[in-house]
Amino acid sequence: MLPLLTTLSVISSWYGPGFHGNLTASGSRFNQHALTAAHKTLPFGTRLRVCYKSCAVVRVTDRGPYIRGRELDLSKGAADAIGLTASGVGRVNVTRLN
């Protein structure tokens, strides 16, 4: 688990259009335009500062990613906000805020 206010560099990807409106693992509806993320073990509601070309604060609402080597899946809105959408996958800096 990522300790509070510790920054780690992890491989992240994004997801969106095919899942928009579906229920997430937390029970909320997935909004591809929201600033949300999926992580395998962090508690739902955990806020993370994620930086690539720029930074955004996202909230963990789902589980994943399920592709080997990736540690974080961002919503399309979050990927857009940090500049990750075009590359699809990249190394991001993540800081757990709560």
QUIRA-V565929 format. One record per pair of residues at least 12 apart in sequence whose ideal C-beta (glycine too) atoms are under 10 Angstrom apart, sorted by the first residue. I is the first residue (numbers start at 1). GAP is how many residues later the second one is. If there is no record, write none. Layout:
i = [I | I]
gap = [GAP | GAP]
This chain:
i = [1 | 1 | 1 | 1 | 1 | 1 | 2 | 2 | 2 | 2 | 2 | 2 | 2 | 2 | 2 | 2 | 3 | 3 | 4 | 4 | 4 | 4 | 4 | 5 | 5 | 5 | 5 | 5 | 6 | 6 | 6 | 7 | 7 | 7 | 7 | 7 | 7 | 8 | 8 | 8 | 8 | 8 | 8 | 8 | 9 | 9 | 9 | 9 | 9 | 9 | 10 | 10 | 10 | 10 | 10 | 10 | 10 | 10 | 10 | 10 | 10 | 11 | 11 | 11 | 11 | 11 | 11 | 11 | 11 | 11 | 11 | 11 | 12 | 12 | 12 | 12 | 12 | 12 | 12 | 12 | 12 | 12 | 12 | 12 | 12 | 12 | 12 | 12 | 12 | 12 | 12 | 12 | 12 | 12 | 13 | 13 | 13 | 13 | 13 | 13 | 13 | 13 | 13 | 13 | 13 | 13 | 13 | 13 | 13 | 13 | 13 | 14 | 14 | 14 | 14 | 14 | 14 | 14 | 14 | 14 | 14 | 14 | 14 | 14 | 14 | 14 | 14 | 14 | 14 | 14 | 14 | 15 | 15 | 15 | 15 | 15 | 15 | 15 | 15 | 15 | 15 | 15 | 15 | 16 | 16 | 16 | 16 | 16 | 16 | 16 | 16 | 16 | 16 | 16 | 16 | 16 | 16 | 17 | 17 | 18 | 18 | 19 | 19 | 19 | 19 | 19 | 19 | 19 | 19 | 20 | 20 | 20 | 20 | 22 | 23 | 24 | 24 | 24 | 24 | 24 | 24 | 24 | 24 | 24 | 25 | 25 | 25 | 25 | 25 | 25 | 25 | 26 | 26 | 26 | 26 | 26 | 26 | 26 | 26 | 26 | 27 | 27 | 28 | 28 | 28 | 28 | 29 | 30 | 30 | 30 | 31 | 31 | 31 | 31 | 32 | 32 | 32 | 32 | 32 | 32 | 33 | 33 | 33 | 33 | 33 | 34 | 34 | 34 | 34 | 34 | 34 | 34 | 35 | 35 | 35 | 35 | 35 | 35 | 35 | 35 | 35 | 35 | 35 | 35 | 35 | 35 | 35 | 35 | 36 | 36 | 36 | 36 | 36 | 36 | 36 | 36 | 36 | 36 | 36 | 37 | 37 | 37 | 37 | 37 | 37 | 37 | 37 | 37 | 37 | 37 | 37 | 37 | 37 | 37 | 37 | 38 | 38 | 38 | 38 | 38 | 38 | 38 | 38 | 38 | 38 | 38 | 38 | 38 | 39 | 39 | 39 | 39 | 39 | 39 | 39 | 39 | 39 | 39 | 39 | 39 | 40 | 40 | 40 | 40 | 40 | 40 | 40 | 40 | 40 | 41 | 41 | 41 | 42 | 42 | 42 | 42 | 42 | 43 | 43 | 44 | 44 | 44 | 44 | 44 | 45 | 45 | 45 | 45 | 46 | 46 | 46 | 46 | 46 | 46 | 46 | 47 | 47 | 47 | 47 | 47 | 47 | 48 | 48 | 48 | 48 | 48 | 48 | 48 | 48 | 48 | 48 | 49 | 49 | 49 | 49 | 49 | 49 | 50 | 50 | 50 | 50 | 50 | 50 | 50 | 50 | 50 | 50 | 50 | 51 | 51 | 51 | 51 | 51 | 51 | 52 | 52 | 52 | 52 | 52 | 52 | 52 | 52 | 52 | 52 | 52 | 52 | 52 | 53 | 53 | 53 | 53 | 53 | 53 | 53 | 53 | 54 | 54 | 54 | 54 | 55 | 55 | 55 | 55 | 55 | 55 | 56 | 56 | 56 | 56 | 56 | 56 | 56 | 56 | 56 | 57 | 57 | 57 | 57 | 58 | 58 | 58 | 58 | 58 | 58 | 58 | 58 | 58 | 58 | 59 | 59 | 59 | 59 | 60 | 60 | 61 | 62 | 65 | 67 | 69 | 70 | 71 | 71 | 72 | 72 | 74 | 78 | 79]
gap = [38 | 40 | 41 | 42 | 45 | 95 | 37 | 39 | 40 | 44 | 46 | 69 | 70 | 92 | 93 | 94 | 92 | 93 | 42 | 91 | 92 | 93 | 94 | 44 | 90 | 91 | 92 | 93 | 88 | 89 | 90 | 42 | 44 | 86 | 87 | 88 | 89 | 63 | 64 | 84 | 85 | 86 | 87 | 88 | 42 | 62 | 82 | 83 | 84 | 85 | 29 | 40 | 59 | 60 | 61 | 62 | 80 | 81 | 82 | 83 | 84 | 54 | 56 | 57 | 58 | 59 | 60 | 61 | 78 | 79 | 80 | 81 | 25 | 26 | 27 | 38 | 40 | 53 | 58 | 59 | 60 | 61 | 62 | 66 | 67 | 70 | 72 | 76 | 77 | 78 | 79 | 80 | 81 | 82 | 25 | 51 | 52 | 54 | 56 | 57 | 58 | 59 | 60 | 61 | 66 | 71 | 74 | 75 | 76 | 77 | 79 | 18 | 23 | 24 | 51 | 58 | 59 | 60 | 61 | 62 | 63 | 64 | 65 | 66 | 68 | 70 | 71 | 73 | 74 | 75 | 76 | 15 | 17 | 22 | 23 | 47 | 49 | 50 | 58 | 59 | 60 | 61 | 64 | 14 | 15 | 16 | 17 | 18 | 57 | 58 | 59 | 60 | 61 | 62 | 63 | 64 | 69 | 15 | 59 | 12 | 14 | 12 | 13 | 19 | 43 | 45 | 54 | 56 | 57 | 12 | 13 | 55 | 56 | 40 | 39 | 12 | 14 | 20 | 36 | 37 | 38 | 39 | 40 | 51 | 13 | 19 | 35 | 36 | 37 | 38 | 39 | 12 | 17 | 18 | 19 | 33 | 34 | 35 | 36 | 37 | 17 | 34 | 16 | 31 | 33 | 34 | 32 | 31 | 32 | 45 | 30 | 44 | 45 | 46 | 43 | 44 | 45 | 46 | 47 | 48 | 42 | 43 | 44 | 45 | 47 | 24 | 25 | 27 | 41 | 42 | 43 | 44 | 12 | 13 | 15 | 21 | 22 | 23 | 24 | 26 | 39 | 40 | 42 | 43 | 44 | 45 | 46 | 47 | 22 | 23 | 24 | 25 | 26 | 37 | 38 | 39 | 40 | 41 | 42 | 13 | 19 | 21 | 22 | 23 | 24 | 25 | 27 | 28 | 35 | 36 | 37 | 38 | 41 | 42 | 57 | 20 | 22 | 23 | 24 | 25 | 26 | 27 | 28 | 32 | 34 | 35 | 36 | 37 | 19 | 21 | 22 | 23 | 24 | 25 | 26 | 32 | 33 | 34 | 55 | 57 | 20 | 23 | 24 | 25 | 26 | 30 | 31 | 32 | 33 | 19 | 22 | 30 | 18 | 21 | 30 | 52 | 54 | 17 | 55 | 15 | 16 | 17 | 18 | 19 | 14 | 15 | 16 | 53 | 12 | 13 | 14 | 15 | 50 | 51 | 52 | 12 | 13 | 48 | 49 | 50 | 51 | 12 | 24 | 26 | 30 | 44 | 46 | 47 | 48 | 49 | 50 | 33 | 44 | 45 | 46 | 47 | 48 | 22 | 24 | 28 | 29 | 31 | 32 | 34 | 42 | 43 | 44 | 45 | 31 | 32 | 41 | 42 | 43 | 44 | 22 | 26 | 27 | 29 | 30 | 31 | 32 | 33 | 35 | 38 | 39 | 40 | 41 | 28 | 29 | 30 | 31 | 33 | 34 | 37 | 39 | 27 | 28 | 29 | 30 | 26 | 27 | 28 | 37 | 38 | 40 | 18 | 21 | 22 | 23 | 24 | 25 | 26 | 27 | 28 | 21 | 24 | 38 | 40 | 14 | 16 | 17 | 19 | 20 | 21 | 23 | 24 | 36 | 39 | 16 | 19 | 38 | 39 | 12 | 36 | 14 | 13 | 24 | 22 | 20 | 19 | 21 | 23 | 20 | 22 | 18 | 14 | 13]
